[in-house]
Amino acid sequence: MARQGGQATVELALALPVVLVGLLLVVQAGLVVAAHVATVHAAREAARAVAVDGRPGVAERAAADAGRPGCRTTVRRPAQPGAVLTVTLACPAPTDVALVGPLLPDPTVEASASMRVER
């Protein structure tokens, strides 16, 4: 009986790193989800800019203005007004949480938005 006095301390010392890494993984997953939400918003802004302006080059600028610079942008724009255009963004979501970030590759989050061409 006397030898079991430090059992709780040893269990805590063994379990605490596992729990800490698990919590950091949850935080990193939340940051990736936030990056995806920002990418969806940027795709909508880029689609709106192309629908109003008519030039595909404004999509990158609109995505950067919406907070997602450095995204790969694809614009599928039909020639006639009134048709539907689609903008697709593929943006990196950096994994930069301590301890967990170096273990995980940086995922790419993608989002598409479609709007009717105004011009």
VENZILIN-V322965 format. One record per residue. BURIAL is I if it has 9 or more other C-alpha atoms within 8 Angstrom, else O. Layout:
[[BURIAL] [BURIAL]]
This chain:
[[O] [O] [O] [O] [O] [O] [O] [O] [O] [O] [O] [O] [O] [O] [O] [O] [O] [O] [O] [O] [I] [O] [O] [I] [I] [O] [I] [I] [O] [O] [O] [I] [O] [O] [I] [I] [O] [I] [I] [I] [I] [I] [I] [I] [I] [I] [I] [I] [I] [I] [I] [I] [O] [I] [O] [O] [O] [I] [I] [I] [I] [I] [I] [I] [O] [I] [O] [I] [O] [O] [I] [O] [I] [O] [I] [O] [O] [O] [O] [O] [I] [O] [I] [I] [I] [I] [I] [I] [I] [I] [I] [I] [I] [O] [I] [O] [I] [O] [O] [I] [I] [I] [O] [O] [O] [O] [I] [O] [I] [I] [I] [I] [I] [I] [I] [I] [I] [O] [I]]
